[in-house]
């Protein structure tokens, strides 16, 4: 029996994550059949089915990516042969090659990869990366003119260039050859380059379709080395840089990305690249504890060389942020030197610079996030349901980190976020982050006449505009958002794989999940949920995280497990009874290894007994949900009370304690059973419970 009254639990509804849960349907028979055919456990089979893998052949290719038969990249990328020929001729004639990179982790690892490989192959090559502060993303006319003055004959863009029509046209006017390697979305008009390598231009079914900018660079470098017959000693260093860039750029871990990243994660700990070893050492990636990886104190004594393999989170939360921080608020040359030097002393020096810059980046993000939240709560929060998009622009924010803040605002408010800062009184530069049902690049295209430069893809983008266009841009984005988003979309979507009980969580299950690694975009870490657990203890630790112990009683026996909820300070104290959604994590401390939970979601249990045993003093009320009026109340039905919610058409949703199904209809005889854990029912139930709590004197 819950030990906290209903009204106290209902107080907490406003301080729990604002989420919509999407629980995959459990296909028991199909999972059992796949398990028998593949010698996997039914739970792993269910996870594969959730990821669209339903046959033994597909399962084998996914679980053993080395078994995948790859087509030649020369067959997939129409301009790859031309690109190799241009580079081969430039190397033979000692024509100057210049790489134009980008200042994010993808762009910097791509630049380093091609610098190392081309120099090893005998090319005369240098690089330039545009200033984030003064020029923004992508190759520009200044860089082209500078290359021409320096006697460059061939320009090679990495992770940019697909939208750079005018700079590329200028390069061709000046007699320079141009190879574009990029992975961003294709504009309406392609630049007049000699060759363009972009996975968005090849078949969607191609295993190369999901590569990031560093993936395109890797394909080009390997293909060139193979053409020249000089692959010895080249592949592994390039694979290390490919792995760093692919994970840091959040590229999908499917197709060749999965195959090469899995291989790269095994090689990274023993990489012969001084920069990779220095970064691993400074970041202390082997340490495990209760702090998020990018907030841990560095462990210079890390024995990472003894580790069999890294995991994507080691890069995503530790190595990647230290590289990205330089591109955001530092000088990209620091990272290029880190990843191209063979001098361990210089590498450690550059890695420590990355470390210090990342600490500054964290502090800057925290400050801007708090300022942004204050602006939203003051000016925008009441209109989010109508606007369906958030546009926040303030002076004096560093545009190098506002993209991170945009992601945090999406997580907090559940709407697409366009965030910007003034470069001067007349100009604004911004970043955008989306939600699954919203295409950021399409939104920017919809507003193209109001913008200066812009680019990106479905999930994220960047843009600039004249300050005088800000209000018109906000109106246009609201118009676009209202055309593609429904009210139910305006909560962060949490996809949940399966329900399990706490007594099923053990080392054996955790080891089984390793078969799915590496996890990341398009192959997420499995998320499980457990209903109606009791919070035994909880405390704030570190920089606003909740450390807690939860318990579940099964057949009279209580099972306890520790959990961590990153950045959940706003939700402290959690209610005593919860449905929790989580990932499994291994915690190594003082030589002991335990399995713990990383909470990613929590909600009040629908079936908490006290909701019904001790209903509120006011047993019925009206409330508004999605701009419609409903009535709701607690009513006796036999020995127990049940919650009933009536819509304007007279349909009633009724549910009783301990049941995951409810009745929906105009009368009980003809009502149909519905799963009340599904988002469309869960959201309205939570709204009704909150409405019922408001008149209570205890609130």
C-alpha positions in Angstrom: 0.0 0.0 0.0 1.5 3.4 -0.9 2.6 5.4 2.1 1.9 8.9 0.7 -1.6 10.4 0.3 -3.1 10.9 -3.2 -2.9 14.7 -2.9 0.8 14.7 -2.1 1.5 12.3 -5.1 -0.6 14.6 -7.3 1.4 17.6 -6.3 4.4 15.9 -7.9 2.7 15.5 -11.3 3.8 18.9 -12.3 7.4 18.2 -11.4 7.9 14.9 -13.3 9.3 14.7 -16.8 6.9 16.0 -19.3 6.9 13.0 -21.6 4.8 10.8 -23.8 5.6 7.1 -23.6 5.5 4.9 -26.6 5.8 1.3 -25.6 6.5 -1.1 -28.4 3.9 -3.8 -28.7 5.2 -7.1 -27.4 5.2 -9.7 -30.2 5.6 -12.7 -28.1 5.1 -15.4 -30.7 7.4 -13.8 -33.3 10.1 -13.1 -30.6 9.9 -16.7 -29.5 10.2 -18.0 -33.1 13.2 -15.7 -33.8 14.8 -16.7 -30.6 14.6 -20.4 -31.5 16.0 -19.7 -35.0 19.0 -17.7 -33.8 19.7 -19.1 -30.3 19.0 -15.8 -28.8 16.9 -15.1 -25.7 13.3 -14.0 -26.3 14.0 -10.6 -24.8 16.9 -9.9 -27.3 14.7 -11.1 -30.1 12.0 -8.6 -29.0 14.5 -5.8 -29.0 15.6 -6.8 -32.6 12.0 -6.8 -33.7 11.5 -3.3 -32.2 14.4 -2.3 -34.5 12.8 -3.7 -37.6 14.9 -6.9 -37.6 12.5 -9.9 -38.0 14.4 -12.6 -39.9 17.4 -14.8 -39.0 19.3 -13.4 -42.0 18.7 -9.8 -40.9 19.5 -10.7 -37.3 22.8 -12.2 -38.3 23.9 -9.2 -40.4 23.0 -6.9 -37.5 24.6 -8.9 -34.7 27.6 -9.8 -36.9 28.2 -6.8 -39.1 31.4 -8.3 -40.5 29.2 -10.8 -42.3 27.5 -8.1 -44.3 28.6 -8.2 -48.0 29.4 -4.7 -49.0 29.2 -3.3 -52.5 32.2 -1.4 -53.7 32.0 2.3 -52.9 33.0 3.0 -56.5 29.6 1.4 -57.5 27.6 3.4 -55.0 29.2 6.9 -55.3 29.0 8.1 -59.0 31.8 10.7 -58.5 34.2 8.6 -56.4 36.3 7.5 -59.4 36.6 11.1 -60.6 37.6 12.2 -57.1 40.3 9.6 -56.9 41.7 10.5 -60.3 41.9 14.2 -59.4 43.7 13.4 -56.2 46.0 10.9 -57.8 47.0 13.5 -60.5 47.5 16.2 -57.9 49.8 13.9 -55.9 51.8 12.9 -59.0 52.2 16.5 -60.1 52.7 17.9 -56.6 49.8 20.2 -57.1 48.9 22.0 -53.9 45.8 20.5 -52.3 43.8 22.5 -49.7 41.2 21.0 -47.4 38.4 23.2 -46.2 37.0 21.7 -43.0 34.4 22.5 -40.4 34.7 23.3 -36.7 32.6 20.5 -35.2 33.9 17.1 -34.2 32.8 15.6 -37.6 34.5 18.3 -39.6 37.7 18.3 -37.5 38.1 14.5 -37.5 37.4 14.5 -41.2 40.1 17.2 -41.8 42.6 15.4 -39.7 41.8 12.1 -41.4 42.5 13.5 -44.9 45.5 15.5 -43.8 47.2 12.4 -42.3 46.3 10.1 -45.2 47.1 12.5 -48.0 50.5 13.4 -46.4 51.3 9.7 -46.0 50.5 9.2 -49.7 52.9 12.0 -50.7 50.5 14.9 -51.3 51.4 18.5 -50.8 48.4 19.4 -48.6 47.3 22.1 -46.1 43.9 23.1 -44.6 41.7 25.9 -43.5 38.6 26.0 -41.2 36.4 29.0 -41.3 36.0 31.0 -38.1 32.8 30.1 -36.2 32.8 33.6 -34.6 33.4 35.7 -37.7 32.4 33.7 -40.8 30.2 30.8 -39.8 29.8 27.4 -41.3 31.2 26.3 -44.7 33.6 27.3 -47.4 33.4 31.0 -48.4 34.8 33.3 -51.1 37.5 34.7 -48.7 38.9 31.2 -48.2 38.7 30.5 -52.0 40.5 33.7 -52.8 43.2 32.9 -50.2 43.7 29.4 -51.6 44.1 30.8 -55.0 46.7 33.4 -53.8 48.6 30.6 -52.2 48.8 28.6 -55.4 46.4 25.9 -54.5 45.2 23.8 -57.5 42.6 21.5 -55.8 40.1 22.3 -53.1 38.7 19.4 -51.0 35.8 20.3 -48.7 34.9 18.0 -45.8 31.6 18.0 -43.9 30.6 21.1 -45.9 30.2 22.6 -49.4 27.0 21.0 -50.6 25.2 24.4 -50.3 28.2 26.6 -51.2 27.2 27.4 -54.8 28.8 30.9 -55.1 32.2 30.0 -53.4 32.5 26.9 -55.5 31.6 28.8 -58.7 34.3 31.4 -57.8 36.9 28.6 -57.3 36.1 27.3 -60.8 36.3 30.8 -62.3 39.8 31.0 -60.8 40.7 27.7 -62.4 40.7 25.6 -59.2 39.4 22.1 -59.2 36.9 21.3 -56.4 35.9 18.0 -54.7 33.0 18.3 -52.3 32.6 15.7 -49.6 29.6 16.3 -47.4 26.6 14.5 -45.9 24.2 17.4 -45.3 20.8 17.6 -47.1 20.8 18.4 -50.8 19.8 21.9 -51.8 17.7 22.7 -54.8 20.8 23.8 -56.8 24.0 21.8 -56.6 27.4 23.7 -56.7 29.4 23.4 -59.9 32.2 21.2 -58.4 34.3 18.8 -60.4 33.0 16.0 -58.1 30.5 15.7 -55.3 30.5 12.8 -52.8 27.4 12.9 -50.6 25.5 9.8 -49.3 22.2 11.8 -49.7 22.8 11.5 -53.5 23.0 7.7 -53.5 20.3 5.0 -53.1 18.4 5.0 -49.8 19.0 1.2 -49.6 22.8 1.6 -49.8 24.7 0.5 -46.6 26.7 3.7 -47.1 23.7 6.0 -46.9 24.1 6.9 -43.2 27.7 7.9 -43.2 28.6 11.3 -41.7 31.2 13.7 -43.2 34.0 11.7 -41.6 32.6 8.6 -43.2 32.7 10.1 -46.7 36.3 11.2 -46.0 37.2 7.7 -44.8 35.7 6.1 -48.0 37.6 8.6 -50.1 40.9 8.1 -48.3 40.7 4.3 -48.2 39.7 4.1 -51.9 42.6 6.4 -52.9 45.1 4.4 -50.8 43.9 1.2 -52.4 44.2 2.7 -55.9 47.8 3.7 -55.1 48.5 0.3 -53.5 49.6 2.0 -50.2 47.2 0.9 -47.5 49.8 -0.5 -45.1 49.7 1.4 -41.8 47.0 3.7 -43.0 43.7 2.0 -42.3 43.7 1.7 -38.5 44.6 5.4 -37.8 41.9 6.5 -40.3 39.4 4.0 -38.6 40.1 5.6 -35.2 39.3 9.1 -36.5 36.3 7.7 -38.4 35.0 6.2 -35.1 35.5 9.4 -33.1 33.8 11.6 -35.7 30.9 9.2 -36.5 29.8 8.8 -32.9 30.4 12.5 -31.9 28.3 13.6 -34.9 25.4 11.3 -33.9 25.4 9.5 -37.2 23.2 6.4 -37.4 24.9 3.2 -36.2 23.5 1.1 -39.0 24.9 -0.2 -42.2 28.7 0.4 -42.7 28.7 2.7 -39.7 27.8 -0.1 -37.4 30.4 -2.4 -39.0 33.3 0.1 -38.9 32.4 1.7 -35.5 32.3 -1.7 -33.9 35.7 -2.5 -35.3 37.0 1.0 -34.4 35.9 0.8 -30.8 38.0 -2.4 -30.4 41.1 -0.7 -31.9 40.8 2.7 -30.2 42.2 1.7 -26.8 45.4 0.5 -28.5 45.5 3.1 -31.2 49.0 4.2 -32.3 47.7 7.8 -32.7 49.3 10.0 -30.0 46.3 12.3 -30.0 43.8 9.5 -29.4 45.9 8.1 -26.5 46.3 11.6 -25.0 42.6 12.3 -25.3 41.8 8.9 -23.7 44.2 9.6 -20.9 43.1 13.1 -20.1 39.4 12.2 -20.3 39.8 9.1 -18.0 37.4 7.1 -20.1 37.8 4.0 -18.0 36.5 5.6 -14.8 33.0 4.6 -13.8 30.9 6.3 -11.2 27.8 8.4 -10.5 28.8 11.4 -12.5 28.0 11.8 -16.2 31.0 11.0 -18.2 31.7 14.6 -19.5 31.6 15.9 -15.9 34.0 13.4 -14.3 37.4 14.6 -12.9 40.0 13.4 -15.4 41.9 10.3 -14.4 45.5 10.6 -15.7 46.3 7.2 -14.3 43.6 5.5 -16.5 44.7 2.0 -17.7 42.6 2.2 -20.8 45.2 0.1 -22.7 44.0 -2.9 -20.7 40.4 -2.4 -21.9 39.1 -4.7 -24.6 36.9 -2.2 -26.2 35.3 1.2 -25.7 31.6 1.9 -25.9 29.9 4.7 -27.8 29.1 6.6 -24.6 32.9 6.8 -23.9 33.1 8.9 -27.1 29.7 10.5 -26.9 30.1 11.8 -23.3 33.8 12.0 -22.8 36.0 12.2 -25.9 33.5 13.9 -28.3 32.6 16.8 -26.0 36.3 17.7 -25.5 36.8 17.8 -29.3 33.5 19.7 -29.9 34.3 22.2 -27.2 37.3 23.5 -29.1 35.2 24.0 -32.2 32.6 25.8 -30.2 34.6 28.3 -28.2 38.3 27.6 -29.1 40.6 27.3 -32.1 40.1 24.2 -34.3 43.8 24.2 -35.0 44.2 22.7 -31.4 42.3 19.6 -32.4 43.9 19.3 -35.8 47.4 19.3 -34.2 46.1 16.9 -31.5 44.9 14.4 -34.1 47.8 14.7 -36.6 50.9 14.9 -34.4 53.0 11.9 -33.6 54.7 13.7 -30.7 53.1 12.4 -27.4 54.3 15.5 -25.5 52.5 17.8 -27.9 49.5 15.6 -28.0 49.1 15.7 -24.2 49.5 19.4 -24.2 46.8 19.8 -26.8 44.5 17.3 -25.0 44.8 19.3 -21.8 43.8 22.4 -23.7 40.7 20.5 -24.9 40.0 19.6 -21.3 40.2 23.2 -20.0 38.1 24.5 -22.9 35.5 21.9 -22.3 35.2 23.0 -18.6 34.6 26.5 -19.8 32.0 25.2 -22.3 30.1 23.4 -19.6 30.0 26.6 -17.4 28.9 28.7 -20.4 26.1 26.2 -21.3 24.8 26.1 -17.8 24.6 29.9 -17.6 22.9 30.4 -21.0 20.5 27.5 -20.3 19.3 29.2 -17.1 18.9 32.6 -18.8 17.0 30.9 -21.7 14.6 29.1 -19.3 13.9 32.4 -17.5 13.1 34.1 -20.9 10.8 31.2 -21.9 9.0 31.1 -18.6 8.4 34.8 -18.7 7.5 35.4 -22.3 6.6 32.1 -24.1 5.6 29.3 -21.9 1.8 30.1 -22.0 1.7 30.2 -25.8 3.8 27.0 -26.5 0.7 24.9 -27.1 -0.6 27.4 -29.7 2.8 28.3 -31.3 4.2 24.7 -31.3 7.7 26.0 -31.8 10.0 28.1 -29.5 12.0 31.0 -30.9 14.4 32.5 -28.3 16.9 35.2 -29.2 19.0 37.2 -26.8 22.2 39.3 -26.9 25.5 38.3 -25.4 25.1 34.6 -25.8 28.0 32.6 -27.3 26.7 31.2 -30.6 29.2 28.4 -30.3 27.2 26.7 -27.5 23.6 27.7 -28.1 23.0 24.5 -30.1 23.6 22.5 -26.9 21.2 24.8 -25.1 18.7 24.3 -27.9 18.8 20.5 -27.3 18.2 21.0 -23.6 15.2 23.3 -24.2 13.8 20.6 -26.6 14.2 18.1 -23.8 12.5 20.4 -21.3 9.6 21.8 -23.3 9.0 19.2 -26.0 8.8 21.6 -29.0 11.2 22.4 -31.8 13.6 25.2 -30.7 15.2 27.9 -32.7 17.7 29.8 -30.6 19.8 32.8 -31.6 22.0 35.6 -30.5 22.9 39.0 -31.9 26.2 39.3 -33.7 25.6 43.0 -33.8 22.5 45.2 -33.8 21.6 44.2 -37.3 22.5 40.5 -37.5 21.4 37.3 -35.7 22.9 33.9 -35.9 21.2 30.8 -34.5 20.9 27.1 -34.1 17.8 24.8 -34.4 16.9 21.5 -32.9 13.8 19.5 -33.8 11.5 16.7 -32.5 10.7 13.5 -34.5 7.6 14.9 -36.2 9.4 18.2 -37.3 11.9 18.6 -40.1 14.3 21.4 -39.2 15.8 21.7 -42.7 12.4 21.8 -44.3 11.4 24.6 -41.8 14.5 26.6 -42.7 13.7 26.1 -46.5 10.1 27.4 -45.7 11.7 30.6 -44.4 14.5 30.9 -46.9 13.6 34.4 -48.1 14.0 35.7 -44.5 17.4 34.0 -43.9 21.0 34.7 -44.9 22.9 31.4 -44.7 21.3 28.3 -43.5 21.8 24.5 -43.6 21.4 21.3 -41.7 19.2 18.2 -41.8 16.0 16.9 -40.3 17.0 17.0 -36.7 19.2 20.1 -36.5 20.4 23.1 -38.4 22.0 26.5 -38.3 20.9 29.9 -39.7 21.5 33.6 -39.9 19.2 36.5 -40.5 18.8 40.3 -40.4 17.5 41.3 -37.0 14.6 43.2 -38.7 13.3 39.8 -39.9 13.0 38.2 -36.5 9.3 38.7 -35.8 8.4 37.6 -39.3 10.6 34.6 -38.9 8.8 33.7 -35.7 5.4 34.0 -37.3 6.6 31.9 -40.3 8.0 29.1 -38.1 4.7 29.1 -36.1 2.8 28.7 -39.3 5.1 25.8 -40.4 4.9 24.1 -37.0 1.1 24.3 -36.9 1.1 22.7 -40.3 3.0 19.5 -39.2 2.5 19.2 -35.5 -0.5 18.1 -33.4 -0.9 19.0 -29.7 0.0 15.4 -28.7 3.4 15.8 -30.4 4.4 18.6 -27.9 5.9 16.3 -25.3 9.3 14.7 -25.6 8.8 11.2 -27.1 10.2 8.3 -25.0 10.3 5.0 -26.9 10.3 2.0 -24.6 11.2 -1.5 -25.7 9.7 -3.8 -23.1 8.4 -4.2 -19.5 10.5 -6.2 -17.1 10.5 -6.7 -13.4 13.4 -5.8 -11.1 14.1 -9.4 -10.3 14.9 -10.0 -14.0 17.8 -7.5 -13.9 21.1 -9.2 -13.5 24.6 -9.6 -15.0 23.3 -12.2 -17.4 20.7 -9.9 -18.9 23.3 -7.1 -19.2 25.7 -9.4 -21.0 23.0 -10.4 -23.4 22.4 -6.8 -24.3 26.0 -6.5 -25.4 25.0 -8.3 -28.6 23.2 -5.1 -29.7 26.3 -2.9 -29.2 27.4 -0.5 -30.5 24.2 1.5 -29.7 23.5 5.0 -30.9 21.3 6.8 -33.4 18.9 4.3 -35.1 20.1 1.6 -32.8 19.4 3.1 -29.4 20.3 1.7 -26.0 17.4 -0.6 -25.0 14.9 1.1 -22.7 12.9 -0.9 -20.3 10.1 0.0 -17.9 8.8 -1.3 -14.6 5.5 -0.2 -13.2 4.6 0.8 -9.6 8.0 0.8 -7.9 8.7 2.3 -4.5 11.3 5.0 -4.1 13.2 3.8 -0.9 15.7 6.7 -0.8 16.8 9.6 -2.9 19.4 12.4 -2.8 20.9 15.1 -5.0 24.5 14.3 -6.1 27.0 16.1 -8.3 25.7 18.9 -10.5 22.0 18.3 -10.0 21.5 14.5 -10.4 19.2 12.3 -8.4 20.7 9.2 -6.9 18.0 6.8 -5.6 17.1 3.3 -4.6 13.9 1.8 -5.9 12.1 -1.5 -4.9 9.5 -3.8 -6.2 7.8 -6.6 -4.2 7.2 -9.8 -6.1 5.6 -12.8 -4.5 6.3 -11.4 -1.1 10.0 -10.7 -1.7 11.3 -7.2 -2.1 13.9 -6.6 -4.9 16.0 -3.4 -4.6 18.3 -1.7 -7.1 20.2 1.6 -7.3 19.5 4.2 -10.0 20.7 7.5 -11.2 18.7 10.3 -13.0 21.0 12.8 -14.7 20.1 16.4 -14.5 16.8 15.8 -12.7 17.3 18.3 -9.9 14.0 20.0 -10.9 12.1 16.8 -10.1 13.5 16.3 -6.6 11.8 15.0 -4.4 10.3 12.3 -6.5 7.0 10.7 -5.4 7.2 7.6 -3.3 5.5 5.5 -6.1 6.4 5.6 -9.8 6.4 3.9 -13.1 10.0 4.2 -14.2 11.7 3.9 -17.6 15.4 3.2 -17.7 18.6 1.9 -19.4 20.8 -0.6 -17.7 24.3 0.5 -16.8 27.3 -1.4 -15.3 28.9 0.3 -12.3 32.5 -0.6 -11.4 33.5 0.7 -8.0 36.3 -0.6 -5.7 36.5 -3.8 -7.7 32.8 -4.5 -7.4 30.6 -4.6 -10.5 26.9 -4.0 -10.1 24.0 -3.4 -12.5 22.2 -0.1 -12.0 19.5 1.8 -13.7 19.9 5.1 -15.6 16.4 6.7 -15.4 15.2 8.3 -18.6 11.5 8.6 -17.7 9.1 8.5 -14.7 5.4 9.0 -14.3 2.8 8.4 -11.6 1.4 4.9 -11.7 -2.1 4.6 -13.1 -2.8 1.7 -10.8 -1.5 3.2 -7.5 -4.1 1.9 -5.0 -4.3 5.1 -3.0 -5.6 7.0 -6.0 -8.8 5.0 -5.6 -8.9 4.0 -1.9 -8.6 7.6 -0.7 -10.1 9.7 -3.5 -9.9 13.5 -3.2 -12.5 15.4 -1.2 -14.0 16.8 -4.4 -14.9 13.7 -6.3 -15.7 15.2 -9.6 -14.7 18.3 -11.7 -14.3 19.6 -15.2 -11.1 20.2 -17.0 -9.8 21.3 -20.5 -7.5 19.1 -22.5 -6.4 19.9 -26.1 -8.9 22.7 -26.2 -11.9 20.4 -25.3 -13.8 20.3 -22.1 -14.2 17.0 -20.1 -15.7 16.0 -16.8 -14.1 13.5 -14.5 -14.6 12.0 -11.1 -14.1 9.0 -8.8 -17.1 6.7 -8.5 -17.8 3.5 -6.5 -18.0 0.3 -8.5 -18.4 -2.7 -6.3 -15.8 -2.7 -3.5 -13.4 -0.2 -5.2 -13.6 3.2 -6.7 -12.9 3.8 -10.4 -11.9 6.9 -12.3 -14.2 8.0 -15.1 -13.5 10.7 -17.7 -16.3 11.8 -20.1 -15.8 13.7 -23.3 -18.2 16.3 -24.9 -19.8 13.5 -27.0 -20.7 11.5 -24.0 -18.1 8.7 -24.3 -16.7 7.6 -21.0 -13.2 6.2 -20.2 -13.3 4.1 -17.0 -10.5 2.4 -15.1 -10.1 0.5 -11.9 -7.1 0.0 -9.6 -4.5 -2.6 -10.6 -5.7 -2.8 -14.2 -3.8 -1.9 -17.3 -6.9 -1.9 -19.4 -9.9 0.4 -19.2 -13.3 0.6 -20.7 -14.3 3.1 -23.4 -17.8 3.7 -24.6 -21.2 5.4 -24.0 -22.4 2.6 -21.7 -20.7 -0.3 -19.9 -22.4 -3.0 -21.9 -21.1 -1.9 -25.2 -17.8 -0.4 -24.1 -14.5 -1.8 -25.6 -11.3 -2.5 -23.7 -8.4 -0.2 -24.3 -4.8 -0.2 -23.1 -4.6 2.8 -20.8 -0.8 2.9 -20.8 -0.8 4.1 -24.4 0.0 7.8 -24.8 -3.4 9.0 -26.0 -5.1 7.6 -22.8 -2.2 8.1 -20.4 -2.0 11.9 -21.2 -5.7 12.5 -20.6 -5.7 10.4 -17.4 -2.8 12.5 -16.0 -4.7 15.7 -16.9 -7.8 14.4 -15.1 -5.9 13.4 -12.0 -4.3 16.8 -11.9 -7.7 18.5 -12.3 -9.1 16.5 -9.5 -6.3 17.5 -7.2 -6.7 21.2 -7.6 -9.7 21.8 -5.2 -8.2 19.8 -2.4 -7.5 21.7 0.8 -4.3 19.8 1.2 -2.9 21.4 -1.9 
